[in-house]
């Protein structure tokens, strides 16, 4: 067992011992009459455990930072860190134990510490978001500077070929960064996926919550949610080996009968293949969340509708769905975000060609696939090719933000109506 593991185990034992020592001390100072204490004995235990853990973990954190800066040897520094952390924990335990008395407000101290932890967690989440946005924005500005601030060419250009040639006589030596083919491919695949997932997921949620019996619900709902646990690479194999060839064969057959060239030229890796399989993958997101939202609609709304003579289908259509609309919008938004961010299925089922087309039987690519391709391998972050990945990420972030704003507006509108 490594020194770090032994140190962690020793600290866990020390913190647990501090908790029980605090409880025992509180009971002892109360004369075995805990009712005289301001706070329950467990709060005194939590207080001692916290003041044992905080100095000990602080020493570990500081020592780790110092080791990385100075490059200290592993074994001596690890042993020293272990000894200092245990001593710091014992010192904190000793000092905190002296404060325990019948009037000590241990609960207030513990709750204040919990408030600080929750606040720190919120601040970390906010700072992480700010850091992500700042890094995307900074690198995107470097990219726009590299292309002479021709942002219009990036947002509205019709050709995407970010390769930078080595020799001056090579074609495309300056690169082409028109991202419209990527936007169009992402939109097409997402639209196809939502055409599959939205009605199937919503209708299955309505059936399970309003029409299915308890036995059927216990069987069907877990089976439906299994789809969410299948790895995306498995969906990609399924699309590439089964759905893609089937779509191509059917399209060629129909094309030969009708003479439609677009169908005759269908390929195995197509937007339709990726969109259909992606739609199946995100059905559980829509179904499960919509089912929970529909079940959360108060039974009194149903009873009132039935009392007015409405049928079950009329109640579902006119009462339940409008009342559950905010949650359903949230479920659809999550499904759209999941579809926009999917990469593996698109790589395997739709290809990597940045084609600007409205034909779903052709190969297309998406923003996320191009980001992966641009940042895969040994890359230097000083060329427009690599920096363009950050500009694509910034566009994707803005798009997701707009979706969230729209969804929030819809939710606020209908919550005011039905709350």
N, C-alpha and C positions, 0 to 999 in steps of 0.2 A: 504494500500500500504506500502511495506517495506521501510526502510530507504535507502537501496541500490537503489531501483527503484526511489525514490524521488531524490536521489543524481544524478543518471544518467539523469533523466528528467531535473533537474536544470542545469546540465552541457550542455546538448543539447541546452537549451534555451539561455544559456550564450554564447555559441559558435556562434549560429545563430545571436544573437544580436551583437557580435563582428564583424561578416561579414558585416552587414548593417552599423555598426558604422564606419568601415574602408572605405566603399564606400562613405558614407556621408562626412567623413573627407577629403577624396581625392577630392571630388567635391568642398568642401568648400575652401580648400587651393588653388585651381585653379581658384577661382573666378567664379564658374559656367561655366568654359571653360575647360572641360576635355582634349581638344586637347593639352593643355599646359603640361599635365602630361607625364612623361616618360613612365608610364605603365597605362593600363586601370584601371578604378575605381574598377572593380571586383578583380583585382590582389591585390589591397590594402586591399580589404575585406578578400580575402583568407589569406593574410599575418597576419592580426589581428586575424582571426579565428584560424590559426595555433598556434600563440603565446599565445592564450588563452587556446587552447586544450592541448598543450604539458605540461605546468607546472601543470595544473589541473589533467591530467591523470597520470602524474608522481607521484603526491602526493597519488593518489588512489592506484597505484601499490606498492609504498613503504609502505604505511599503511597496505595494505593487507599482504605483506610479514612479517611485524613486528607483526601483529596480530597472524599470524600462528605460529611464533616462540615463542611468549610470552604467547599465549593463553589468550588474553585479552577478557573481557566481550563484548558481541555482541553489545548491544544498545549503551553504552557510546562510544565505539571505533568507531561505525558506525557514530554517530553524530559528533564526532571529525573529522573523515575523511571527512565527507560532508562539514563541515565548512572550514577546511584547503584547500580542493580542490577548493572550490568556491573562497576563498581569493587568492589562487595562480593563478587562472584563471583571476581574476580581476587585480592582479598585473601585469601579463603578458600583458593583454589588455592595461593597462595604459602606461606601458613602450613602447610597440610597437606603440601605437597611436602617441606618441611624435615624432617618426621617419618619419612620413608621411609628405612629402613635394612634390613640383612639380618635383624636380629632383630625388626623391627617386626611386631606381630600384626595385620596388616591384615584378615585373615579374621575375627578376633574382633570387631573394630570394625564391620565390614560386617554381620555376622550380628546384632550387638546393635542396629544401626540398623534392620535388617529386623524384628526382634522388636518394637521400639518402634512401627514403622509398623503392624504387624499389631495390636498392642495399641490404638493410636489408632483404627484402623478399627473394632475391636470396641466401643470406648467410644463412638464416634460413632453406631454402630448402636443401642446401648443408649440413649444420650441422645435419639436421634431418636424411639425408641419411647416413652420417658418423656415427651417433649415432646408427642407426639401424644395420649397418654392424658391428660396434664394439660390440654391445650387443650380436649379433648372434655369432660372432667369439669368444668372451670371454667365453660364456656359452658352445659353442661347444668344446673349448679346455678343459674345465672342464669335459665334457662328455668323450672325448677321453682319458683324464687322468684316469677317472674312469674305463675304459675298457682296461687299460694298453697300450694305444696308438696303439691298433690293428685297425687302420683305414681301413686296407684291409678287415677285417671281416665285418665292417660296410658297405663299398661300394660294396663288392662283395659277402657277405654272402647270403645264400639262405633261411634262416629261420628267421622270425621276430616274436619274442615273448618277449616283453620288461618287462613282469611282473616279479617282484622280490618277491620270496617267503619269508614268515616270519620264517618258521621252516626249519631246515636243511634237513629234510626228504621229503620236497615237491619237485615235479618235476619242473625243470626250475628255480631253486633257483638263479642261476647266470644270468639269462636272456639271450635272444638271439637277437642280434641287427643287423642281416643281412637285409639290406634295399632293396635288389634286388626285392623282391615281391612287395614292394611299388612302386619302379621305374617302374616295368613292368605294374602294374595296372594303374598307372598314364598315361603311354605311350599308353596303349591299349585304354583306354577310350577317351583320347585326339585324338588319331588317328581316332577312329570311329566317334567322333563328327566332326572332320574336313572333313572326307569323306562325311558327310552330309552337313555341312555348307558351305564349300568352293565352290563346284560347284553350289549348289542351290543359294547361296548368290551372287556369281559372275554372273551367268546367269540371275538372276532377275535384277541385276544392269544394265547389258547390255541391257536387254529388256526395262527397264524403261527409260534409257537415250537415246537409239538409235532407238527403234522401236515403243514404246507406244506413243499414242497421248496424248495431254495435259489433256483431260478429264480422260483418264485411269490412267495417272500418278497421278493426284490429288486424286484419290480414292485408288489406289493400294498401293502407297508408305506409306501413314499414316497407312493403315491396316497392312502392313508388319512391320512397326516400333512398332506397339502395342506389338508385341512379346517381345520386349526389356523391356517393363514395367511390365510384369507379374512376380510376386515374384517367386524366385527359389523354395520355399517350395511348391508352386502350381505345378510347373513342377515335383517336387519330388512325390507328390500325384498322378499326372497323370501317371508317369512312374511306380509307385508301383501298382496302382489299375487297370490300363488299358494296358499300353504297356508291362509290365512284364508278366502278365498272357497270353496275346495274343502271345508273343514270345515263351513262354514255351509251350503253346498248339500247335502252329505251328511246333516247333522243335520236340516235342514228336510225332506228326503225321508223319512228314517226317522220323523221326528215326525209327518208327514202320514199315514204308514201305521199308526203305533201310537197316535197321539193324545196323545203326551207333549208337554206344553206347553213344558217346558224345552228340548226339541230344536227345537220350532217357532220359538222366540224366539232361536235362536242368532244371534250377531253375528260380523262379520268379525274384529274385534279381540277376541280371547278368550284366556283363560289357556291353553287347550289348544294354540292356534296358537303362542303364544310358547314354551310348554314343549317342544313337539315340535321346533321349530327350534333351540332352545337345547340340547336333548339331542343333536341332530346335531352342533352346534358343539363340544361337549365330549367327543365320542367319542374324538378323538385323545388327549386327556389321559389317559383311562382306558386306552386301548389301548396307547399307546406306553410308558407307565410300567409297566403290568402285564406287557407283553412283556419289558421289561428285567429286571423282578424274576423272572419265571419262568425266563428264560435264566440267571439268576444262581444258581438252585438247583443244588447240586452234582450232577454226573452220577452219582456213586456212589449217591445215593438212587434214581435211576431204575434203575441196574443191579441194585441189591439187590432192588427190587420185581419186576423182570423175572425175577430168579433164583428168586424165591419163586413164580413161575407167574402173576403178575398180568398182565392185558392192559394195553394202552396207556391205554385209557379208565379202567381201575381205578387205574393208576399216577397219572394226572392227577388223578383225584378224591380218592384216599386219601393220596397222598404229596406231589405237587408243589404243589397248591393250599394244603394246610395249611402247608407249609413256606414258601410265598410269601405267606401271608396278611398279615404286617405290611406288606410293600410294597404289596399290593393295597389294604389299608385306607388307606394314605397316598395312593394314586392316587385312590381314591374321595373322600377328604377334599379333595384339591385340586380335583376336579371339583365338589364341593358348594360350595366357596368361590368357584369361578369362576362357578357358576350364581347364587349369592346376590348376587355383586357385579356382575352384568351389568345394563346400563341401556338401551342403544340398542335391543336386540331387544324389550324390554318396552315401551318408549315407542311403538315402531312397530307391534308385533303385539298387545299386550294393552291398550293405552290408558292413560289416566291417572286413571280414575275409581276412587276409594277405596270399592269395593263389598265388603261383607262377605257372601260367598256361598260355597257349596260346589259350585256348578255350574261346571264347567270351560269351558262354552260361553258364559259371560258375561265382560264386561270387568272386569279387576282392575288393581291397580297394586302396586308393591313399595316397599320402604324406599329403595333407591337412587334410584329415579325421583323420589320425593318430595323427597329431599335435593337433587337437581339442580334441581328446580322451585323449591324454597324459596330456594336460593342463586343463582339465575340472575338477571342484571340488576342494577340499582342497588339494593342493599339496605342497610339500616341495622341494625346488630347491637344494637338496643335494643328490639325488639318480640318478643313470644312467637312470632309466625309464623316469623321468621328463626331464632330461637334453638332452635326445635323441631327443626331439622335436626341440631343437635349432639346432642340427646338421642337422635334416631334413630341417629346414628352411634355413640353410646356403646352402645346396645342391640346394634347389629350387631357391634361389637367384642367385647362380652361373649359373644355367641352364637358367634362364630368361635373365641374362646378356649376355650369349653366343648367345641367340636368337637375342637380340638387336644388338650385334656386327655384326652378319651375315646379318641382315636386313639392317643395315647402309651401309655395303659394297655393297650390291646389289643396294641400292638406289643411292649411289655415282657413281657406274659404269654406270647406265643407265641415270642418270641425266647429266653426261658428254656427253652422246651420243645424247640426245634429247634437251638439253637446247640451 
